[in-house]
Amino acid sequence: MRRKSFGNMQCPIARSLERVGEWWSILILRDAFHGLSRFDQFQESLGIAPNMLTRRLNSLVEAGLLERRRYSERPPRDEYVLTETGRDFRPVLWALLAWGNKHFAPEGKSVVIVDNHTGEEVEPVLADRKSGRPLVAPAFRSAAGPAADMRTRQRHGAPVQRQASVKAADKSIP
């Protein structure tokens, strides 16, 4: 049975999950950030079946998070290197790490994030780039963006007047 595809949904979270929502994918990306790049390295680190690893690597390459590079012609062997899109996933991994340490590590933290200069443990905070203010509710919320369809606007509580004007505009487009 095939699972539903989230790739065509307008929600950016759903679209992201389409690319990295399978748990092996996130663990492969984690290992890639730690310098692993070859099939056998990923397999040894994760204990994943070869056919599943092949599918996940192909999926991450297709999604543009990893790039396949040939490092041996005889026999043909490829390595998998993070792309810019893949490298942009690091803050997401760090946020998951911090969240997991906070809520799911009764024995204590097994992995932490540290400042390379001081060696001190740091705690990631999602902040607005312009103001530097931490993104916490109720000061911040998600909202419908300029490309949002009516369903997305409704989900995010767009003002009724705006919804009505968008609906009218949508009808006028052939």
C-alpha positions as CSV (number, residue, x, y, z in Angstrom):
1,M,0.0,0.0,0.0
2,R,1.5,3.4,-1.0
3,R,1.3,6.2,1.4
4,K,-0.2,9.6,0.6
5,S,2.1,12.1,-1.0
6,F,2.5,15.4,0.7
7,G,4.5,16.9,-2.2
8,N,1.6,18.8,-3.8
9,M,0.1,20.1,-0.5
10,Q,0.5,23.8,0.0
11,C,1.7,23.5,3.6
12,P,5.5,23.9,3.8
13,I,5.6,21.4,6.7
14,A,3.9,18.8,4.6
15,R,6.2,19.5,1.7
16,S,9.2,19.2,4.0
17,L,7.9,15.9,5.4
18,E,7.6,14.6,1.8
19,R,11.4,14.9,1.6
20,V,12.6,14.0,5.1
21,G,9.6,12.6,6.9
22,E,10.8,9.0,6.9
23,W,12.9,8.4,10.0
24,W,15.8,6.8,8.2
25,S,16.1,9.9,6.0
26,I,16.7,12.1,9.0
27,L,19.2,9.7,10.5
28,I,21.1,9.5,7.2
29,L,21.3,13.3,7.1
30,R,22.5,13.3,10.7
31,D,25.3,10.9,9.8
32,A,26.1,12.9,6.7
33,F,26.6,16.0,9.0
34,H,29.1,13.8,10.9
35,G,31.1,13.1,7.8
36,L,29.7,9.8,6.6
37,S,29.3,9.7,2.8
38,R,29.6,6.1,1.7
39,F,27.0,3.4,1.5
40,D,28.8,1.0,3.8
41,Q,29.4,3.8,6.3
42,F,25.7,4.6,6.5
43,Q,24.8,0.9,6.7
44,E,27.3,0.2,9.5
45,S,26.2,3.3,11.5
46,L,22.5,2.7,11.1
47,G,22.1,-1.1,10.9
48,I,19.7,-0.5,8.0
49,A,18.9,-3.1,5.4
50,P,20.7,-2.5,2.1
51,N,17.5,-2.2,0.0
52,M,16.0,0.3,2.5
53,L,19.2,2.4,2.5
54,T,19.3,2.4,-1.3
55,R,15.7,3.7,-1.4
56,R,16.4,6.4,1.2
57,L,19.6,7.6,-0.4
58,N,17.9,7.7,-3.8
59,S,15.0,9.7,-2.3
60,L,17.4,12.2,-0.6
61,V,19.3,12.6,-3.9
62,E,16.0,13.1,-5.8
63,A,14.8,15.6,-3.2
64,G,18.0,17.6,-3.6
65,L,19.4,17.1,-0.1
66,L,22.3,14.8,-1.1
67,E,24.4,14.7,-4.2
68,R,25.7,11.4,-5.6
69,R,29.3,11.5,-6.6
70,R,31.3,8.7,-8.3
71,Y,34.5,8.0,-6.4
72,S,35.4,4.7,-8.1
73,E,34.8,3.4,-11.7
74,R,36.0,-0.1,-11.1
75,P,33.9,-1.2,-9.3
76,P,31.5,1.6,-9.7
77,R,31.1,3.3,-6.3
78,D,29.3,6.5,-5.3
79,E,29.5,8.7,-2.2
80,Y,26.7,10.9,-1.0
81,V,27.5,14.5,-0.1
82,L,25.2,17.2,1.4
83,T,24.0,19.8,-1.0
84,E,23.3,23.4,0.1
85,T,19.7,22.4,0.7
86,G,20.9,19.5,2.8
87,R,23.2,21.7,4.8
88,D,20.3,24.0,5.5
89,F,18.7,21.1,7.4
90,R,21.3,21.4,10.2
91,P,19.2,23.8,12.4
92,V,16.3,21.4,12.1
93,L,18.4,18.5,13.4
94,W,19.7,20.7,16.2
95,A,16.2,21.7,17.2
96,L,15.2,18.0,17.2
97,L,18.2,17.2,19.3
98,A,17.4,19.9,21.9
99,W,13.7,18.9,22.0
100,G,14.6,15.2,22.4
101,N,17.0,16.1,25.2
102,K,14.4,18.2,27.0
103,H,11.5,15.7,26.7
104,F,12.8,12.2,26.0
105,A,16.1,11.7,27.8
106,P,15.3,10.6,31.4
107,E,18.8,9.3,31.7
108,G,20.3,12.6,30.7
109,K,21.7,14.2,27.6
110,S,23.8,11.8,25.4
111,V,24.5,14.4,22.7
112,V,24.7,18.2,23.2
113,I,25.6,21.2,21.0
114,V,28.7,23.1,22.0
115,D,30.4,26.3,21.0
116,N,33.5,25.4,19.1
117,H,35.5,28.3,20.6
118,T,34.6,27.8,24.3
119,G,33.5,24.2,24.4
120,E,30.5,25.3,26.4
121,E,27.1,23.7,25.9
122,V,24.6,25.9,24.0
123,E,20.9,25.7,23.7
124,P,19.4,26.5,20.3
125,V,16.7,29.1,20.0
126,L,14.7,29.9,16.9
127,A,14.9,33.7,16.5
128,D,13.7,36.3,14.0
129,R,16.7,37.3,11.8
130,K,15.7,41.0,11.7
131,S,14.9,41.7,15.4
132,G,16.8,38.8,17.0
133,R,13.7,38.1,19.2
134,P,13.1,34.5,20.1
135,L,10.1,33.0,18.1
136,V,7.8,32.1,21.0
137,A,4.0,32.3,21.3
138,P,2.0,34.4,21.9
139,A,4.4,37.0,20.5
140,F,4.6,35.1,17.2
141,R,2.3,32.8,15.2
142,S,2.2,31.2,11.8
143,A,0.1,33.1,9.2
144,A,-1.1,32.6,5.6
145,G,1.5,33.8,3.1
146,P,1.0,35.6,-0.2
147,A,0.7,32.3,-2.1
148,A,-1.8,30.8,0.3
149,D,-4.9,29.3,-1.1
150,M,-8.3,29.7,0.6
151,R,-7.9,26.5,2.7
152,T,-4.6,27.6,4.0
153,R,-5.9,31.1,4.8
154,Q,-8.8,29.6,6.7
155,R,-6.5,27.2,8.6
156,H,-4.3,30.2,9.7
157,G,-7.2,32.4,10.7
158,A,-6.9,35.0,7.9
159,P,-9.4,37.8,8.5
160,V,-12.8,37.1,7.0
161,Q,-12.7,40.3,4.9
162,R,-9.4,39.3,3.3
163,Q,-10.7,35.8,2.7
164,A,-13.7,37.2,0.9
165,S,-11.6,39.5,-1.3
166,V,-9.2,36.6,-2.1
167,K,-12.1,34.4,-3.0
168,A,-13.5,37.0,-5.3
169,A,-10.0,37.5,-6.9
170,D,-9.7,33.7,-7.3
171,K,-13.0,33.6,-9.2
172,S,-11.9,36.4,-11.6
173,I,-8.8,34.4,-12.6
174,P,-9.6,32.4,-15.7
